[in-house]
Structures are given as structure tokens and as C-alpha cells.
């Protein structure tokens, strides 16, 4: 076998390796984007779980309004 024939035998392996490297880089980018989105969502959940000021119910509000008028 000549040297060029030996190189041709390795060509599919090299192409596969380059393809896998490209796919790996794309996957890493996707993972990074998803981690960022998860972090943002976690922050929103924490903010939404913060205790809110209690809102008076409609009956209490009506009574308060009525006493102001009197």
C-alpha cells in the first residue's frame, strides 16, 4: 500500500472526528443557553414567591368605604 492509500483510509475517521467536534460545540452552546434561561426562570420564581402585601377582600373594602362616607 502506498502512503496516499493509507491516508485515504484515515479520511472517514478524520471527517467523523470533525463532525463530532462541531456537534459537541453546538451542544455546549445550547447547554449554556439553557442554563442561562433556567437561572432567569429560577429568579422569577423566587420573586413571585416573595410574600405580597395582603389585599383586603371586597367586603372589607366595602365596609371601609362605607365608614368613610358616614
ZICORDA-V794541 format. One record per run of one state. SS is the DSSP state (H for helix, E for strand, L for the rest). FROM is the first residue (numbers start at 0). TO is the last residue. Records with the same first field share a line. If there is no record, write none. Layout:
SS->FROM-TO  FROM-TO
//
This chain:
L->0-1  48-56  69-69
H->2-47  57-68
//
